[in-house]
């Protein structure tokens, strides 16, 4: 399977990561196990959601991020 990258936001990263890796998230369980390679932390939920949408909808922003962490994506 081709490498698949999950982009999302949550208030509790540890809990959400565990949900994904135990298959408790219906839409993503086919891609488990997950490996955390990068995260950004925000104090404001609105800022976090704005960044998530930016990465999902603007390919150039995602490509810039992927270029910055390219060795981790291998």
N, C-alpha and C positions, 0 to 999 in steps of 0.2 A: 504494500500500500504506500502511496506517495505520502510524504510528510504532511501532516495537517496541523495547522496552527489555530489555536483557540484564542479569541479575543473577547474579553468580557469584563464586567465590573461587579464588585461585591463589597459589602461592608465587612465581611469576615472571610478573608482569603483562605485560611487554614480549613475552615468548614467547607467552603465551596470546592476546594481542591479535593478534599476527602470524598465529597459527594460525587464528583466526576470519576475519581479512581475506583470507587466501589460500584459504579454503574447505576447510581441513584438518579442520574439525570438522563432522561429518555433520549433526548436529541443527540447527546454526545457519547453515549456509552459504547458505541461501535468503534470509537477511536481510542479507547483506553488501552494501556495505562498512559497517564499523562506524566510529563516531566516539566516542572516549573523552570523556565529559563530566563524569564524577565518579568518584572512587575513595576508599576509606578504607583506611588501612594499620594493621595490627595486628602486634605482636611475637609474639603467641601464636596458633597455627593454630586452636585451639579457640575462641578469641574471634571470629576471623574467620568461622569456620563458623557459629557461633551467630548472628552478625549477618546472614549470608546467609540462613539459615533464617527469621529474624525478618522480613526484608524480603519473602521469598517467600510466607510463610504468613499474615502479619498485615497485611491491606490497609491498616489505619490507619497503621501504621509507614511503609509505602511511600508512602502519600499525604502524610504529614508531610514525608518526604524530598523527594518530587516538588514540593511547595509551596515548599520552601526553594531548589530549583534550577530553578524553573519557566521562567525566561528561557533557561536553557541547554538545556532540552528542546524549545524551539521550532525 
